Amino acid sequence: MRLALPLRLALAATAGTAMLLAAAPAASAEPIGGPLLTGSDVIVDRGPDATKLPDVPVSAWVLADLDTGAILAAKAPHVPRPPASVLKTLTLLTLSERLDPNLVYTTTYDDVAVEGSRVGLVEDATYTVRDLMFGLMMQSGNDCASALANANGGMELTVSQMNAEAQRLQAYDTVAMNASGLPADGQLTSAYDLALIAREGLSRPDIYEYVNTRVIEDFPGYMPEKPGDPRPTMAIATQNPLFIQGYEGAIGVKTGWTTEAGRTFVGAAERGDTSLVVVLLNIEGEIYDSASALLDWGFDNVSSVTPVGYLVDPVEPAVDGVEPSMGLPADEGGEGKAEAATTTSGAASASGGSVNVLAVLVCIAGLLIGIATVAVGVRSIRGPARRTPPRRAAPRRDADAEREPVSN
């Protein structure tokens, strides 16, 4: 199926964005976020009243203030590593901006047969995007990642948009190759980048709810055997060890595990007026032990340390303004309308569309070069402005404190 002209232009612009902005860090002698964020050692600037930083068995990590963006301490913040399922934080951020949460999607065999962790989607069954988002984040459903990508127009388009979103956030260490975080050649991220992604996501009430929900008792199950019969449901629960073990003030975000990546984790918590995010890559031992130790230290010392860097702000608007080609359920004519739009666009462009396309691309290229230049020049001069905390959505229910985390 041919893509509509506006979508093809958007993809071309996305490719241009990636090439231009990916080159931006190379023009600077210092990394994104500040000149201290280099190497693979621990980076911290403790004041005289600060307590000793805990020694955690983690290859790369970042501890930062969500509101100010100040990085309190870090280790190997820009060292690229495979992400495992914490990449789903980027999937969620990217697709929540493009898919209506009430959109109904019908699953395929490829969705439910995907390898790795699954929430238990049923073939030829209907789910809302909202259902799929909860399954993606709470139980790390690779089946949900596949379904969401297909609801968005396919994996190729979704991955392109994920990489464009990473560039927008200045997460230049990140390269997505799929929507799930399953191992793939060239798929990498960094602790710094994941902190950027988490900070952006937690500023949005919808994403905050997806990552801060403990238990859903009525997740859709098999389709009813007879029309009109009630659909069976099942319970799903979070895998986040901060929730499971009752960490005070926990608000998210996502676990991950593969053989290549080891255990990975993005966590967040708030106490009083302070909200912190911790990112851990390649964790030896239990996630909770390292995450809670760093968060405890951060809450105790947030006023006693000098920031070693900052989580930078995005450089472009949040949404590309292009509607996904699969924005309607199939039974409401989504595919037909997309093809009709292609036909209409093709006819309209026959008498001068080439000139318009060229003009648009030239304007986009000029704008992006300007943005990249400005970003390189100012990204480390000052920290980002303090952000307004998100509207806090109440957890749907408390998780069972006895529940064991499930690997993904």
N, C-alpha and C positions, 0 to 999 in steps of 0.2 A: 504494500500500500504506500503510495507516495505521500510525503508529508506536505501539509499546507505551506504556502509561501512564507507566512510570518514565522512558522516554526523552523523552516530551513534557515531563515535569516537569523533567528535566535541562536541556532546551533553554530552558525558561522561566527556570530559575535562571541559566543562562548569560547570557541576555539581561539579566537583572537585574544580574548581576555586572558585565557590560560597562558598563551605564549608571551604576551606582553608583561603580565604581572609576575609570572614565574621567574622572569629575568630580573625583576626589580631588586631582590635581595643581593644579587651578584654585584650590583653597582655600588653597594655600600660595604665599608670595611667592618661593620658591626652587625650582629644578628638582629632580627626583629625582636623588639621588646627591650633592648638595651645592651650595652657593650659587655656586661658581665656574664651574659647568658651563653657562654661558650664552654667547650670541653665536656668532659665526662665526670668531673669531680663535684662534690657538694658545694653549693654556692649559698652563703648566708652572711649577713652583716649584723651580728648581735650587738645590742647595746649593753651597757654595764648591768642593767637590771634583768636582762633576758636569761632564761634558763638554757641549759645545754640542749642542743637539737638531738632528738633520738636518732640512733643508728638503725635504719631499717634495711632489710635485705631485698632491695628493689634496684633494678638496673638504671631506671630513669624515672624521675618524678618531679612534680611541680605542686607547690602549695601557694594559693593566691587568694586575695580578697575579691569576692565576686562584685562588690559594689564599686570599689575604687580601681580595681584591676591591678593593685600592687602585688607583686610576687614576693612573698615573705621569705621563701627559701626554695631551692631547686637542686636537682642533680641531673646532669646530661639532658637539659631541657629541650635542646634542638637535635638530639641524636635520633635519626630515623629508625623506627622499629615497626615490625608487623603489628597491627592493632588488635586482631581477633574481633570479638563482637562489640567492643566499645566503638567501633566504626559506625554502629547503628545509631549513635548519637548524631552523626552527620546525616545519615539517611532520614532520621526523624525531622531534623531541622529543615532539610531540603524539601521533603515532600509535604510537610505540614503547611508550607507556604503555597503549595500548588494544588493540593487535593482537598475538596470539600469533605469534612469529616462525616457527613451524612451520605456521601456517595456509596452506592451499593455495588459490590464487586462479586462476580461468580468465579470460584476457584477452578483451576485446571489441574490435570494430573501432574504437570511439571512443578506446580506450586507445592503440592502436598508431598511429592516424592523427593524433595530437595534433601541433600545430606546435612548431617549435623543436628543441632538442637531444633526442636519443633514444638509449637504450642499444641498441635493436633488438629489443624484445619482439615476439613472433609472435602473431597473432590466434588465438583458441581454443586457446591453449597454457596449460599450468599452470606456476605459479611459486609458491614460498613467499614469505611476507612478508619473510623474511630475504634472499632473492634480490633482491627489489624494493628493499629498503633499501640494499643495496650499489649497485645500479644508480642509485638516486636520488642518492647522495652521491659516488660515484666518477666517474660519467660524466654527472651532472646530467640524468638521464633524465626528461624531462617525461612520457614514456609510463609510467614507473614511478610518478610522482606521481599520474597519473590512476588507475592500477591500485590503488594504495594507498588513495586516497580512496574508490574504489568498493568495495574490500574492507572499508572502514570504515563503509559505509552510504551513501556518496554525497558529492559535492563540497560541497553545502550544509551538511551536518552537519559535515564535516571542517573547513571554513572557520570555522564557528561555534566548534568546539572549539579551533582554532588561536588565534582571537581571545580566547577564554577563558583559554588558556594564557598568552598575552601579558599579559593583565591580572593573572594570578596572579604572574607574574614582575615585575610593576610596569613592564613595557615599554609605557608608555602612548603612546609615539610610533608604535607599530606597528598597522597595520590590514591584515589579510590579506584578499584577495579571491579567491585561488585557492591551490592547493597547490604550484604550480610556480615562481611568481615571474614568469611571463609578464606583460607590461604589462596593467594593468587600472586603470580610473579609481578613484582613492581609495586604491590600494594603496601604502602608505608604511611606512618604518621609519626608524631612526636608528642611528648608529654605537654609541651607548650601549646601545640596546635589543639590538642584535645581540651585543654583548659579554655582556649578561645571559644571552641564550639560549645562547651558546657555553659560558659558565661552568657553567650548569645541565647542559647536555648532557655536557660532558667529565667531570663528576663521576659519570657512570653508565658502568659497564663495557661495556654493550651498545652504547651510542652511541659510546663511545671506539673500539671495534673498527670500527664502520661508517666512521668518518671517518679512521681511522689505517691502513687497509688500502691497500696500493700496487697490487697486481696480483691478479686472480683468473683462473686459467687455464681453469676449467671452468664458466663461466657458462652456464646452459641456453640452448640454441638451438631449432631447429625440432623439432617433435614427430616421433618415429620414424614411418616410413611403414607399418611392420608392427608389430602388437602384440608386445611382447617384445624388439624390436630396441633397441639402445642409442640413447639420445637424443644427437644431436650437441651439442657444446659450443663455446664461443668464449671468447677471452680478453678481459677488460676491464681497463683501467688507470686510475689516478687522473689527474685533471687539475690537482691541486694543485701549483703551481710550487715550493713549499718542498720537496716530496718529489722532484719531477723534477730540480731543480737541487741536491739534496743538502744542504739547510740543516741544520746540526747541531742535533739534538734536536727536529726537526719532528714534530708529533703531529696535525695536521689544519689546516683544517677544510673550507672550501668556497669555490669560485670562482663568479663570476656575470658575465653581460654581457647587456645589451640596449641598443638605441639610446637609450632614454630614461634609463636608469640609468648608462650607461657601464660601465666595468669595476668590479666590486665584489669584495671578498674578506674572508673571515674566516679568520685563520690562528692557529696556536698552536704553541708550542715549549716544551721544558723542558730545563734544564741544571742539574745538581746538585739543590739544594732549591728552585729557582725555576722556576715555570711561568708563562708570559706568554701573553696573547691580544692580537692586533692586529686591528682592524676598519678597513677602508678602503672608502670610498664615492666613486665617480666618480674613478677613477684615470687620470691622464694618463701614458702611457708603460707600462712593464712592471710587472706586479704584483710580481714578485720583488724588483725594485730597491727599491721603497718599503717593502714588508713586511720585508725583511731588514734594511734600514737602521734602521727603528724598533725591531725586535726586538733587534738588536745593541746599540743605544743603551740599551734597557731592561735587558738583562742586565748591561751595564757599569755602570749607574747606579742600579739598583734600591735600593741602600742610601744613595744620595747625594741623593735628591730627597724633597721633602715631597709626599705625595699631594694631588692637586687635587680629589679626590672619591672616591666608592666605588661599586662595583657592589652594589646593595642585594640583600637576600635576598627570596625569595618570601613572599607574605602568606597563602597558602592551602595546604592539602595538595596533593600532586602529582597525585592521580588523583581524578576525580569520582565514582568508585564505580559507575558505570553501565556495564553491558556493551553493546558495540555491537550493533545489531540484526543486523549481518551477520557475527557472530562465528564462524559455522560455514561451511565450504565448502558450495556449493550442492548438491553431490552427497551431503551428509550431512544435508540437510534444514534448512539454515540459514533459508531464507526461510519455509518452512512453520512452523518453530518460532517464528519472530518473529511470524507472524500468529496462531499459537495463543496466544502470550503476550498479544497484543493482545486477543483474545477473552476470555481468562481475566481480564485486568485489568479490561476493561469490565464483565464480569458481577459481579466482586467489588466494583466501585465503585458499583454501582447503589443500594446501601442505605447511603449515607453517605459515598461517596468524595468528593463535592464539599466536604464539611466538612473531610475529611482533607487534601485538596489545598490548600484555603485556609489551613489551619493550617500546613502545611509551607511554603508560600510566604511567609507572614507571618514565620515563624521564620527562613527564609533571608534575607529582606530585613533583618530586625533584626540578624542576625549579620553580614551584609556591610557594613551601615552602620557597625557597631562596628569591623570590621576596617579599613574605609577610614579612619575617623577616627583610629585608632591609627597606621595607616601614615603618614598625613599628618603626624602629630605627631612621630614618632620616626625617620623614614627618613633624616634628615640629621644627627641628633645624634651618631651614632657609626657607624663602619664595621662591616660584617658580621663575624661570627666567622670565624676561619680555618677553611677547609674541609679535610677529609681528602682527599688526592689520590686519584683513582680507581685501581682495580686496573688496571695497565697490561697491555693485551693485545698480544702480539707481532704485528707486521705479518705478513700472510700470505706476502708475498714482496717483495723490493725491486723498485721500478719501474726501468725502463730509463732511465738517466740521459740518454740521447740523445733521449728522446721529447719531442715538442713539445706544449705545452698546446693543448687544443681549446676554441674559444669556445663559450659556451652562453648 
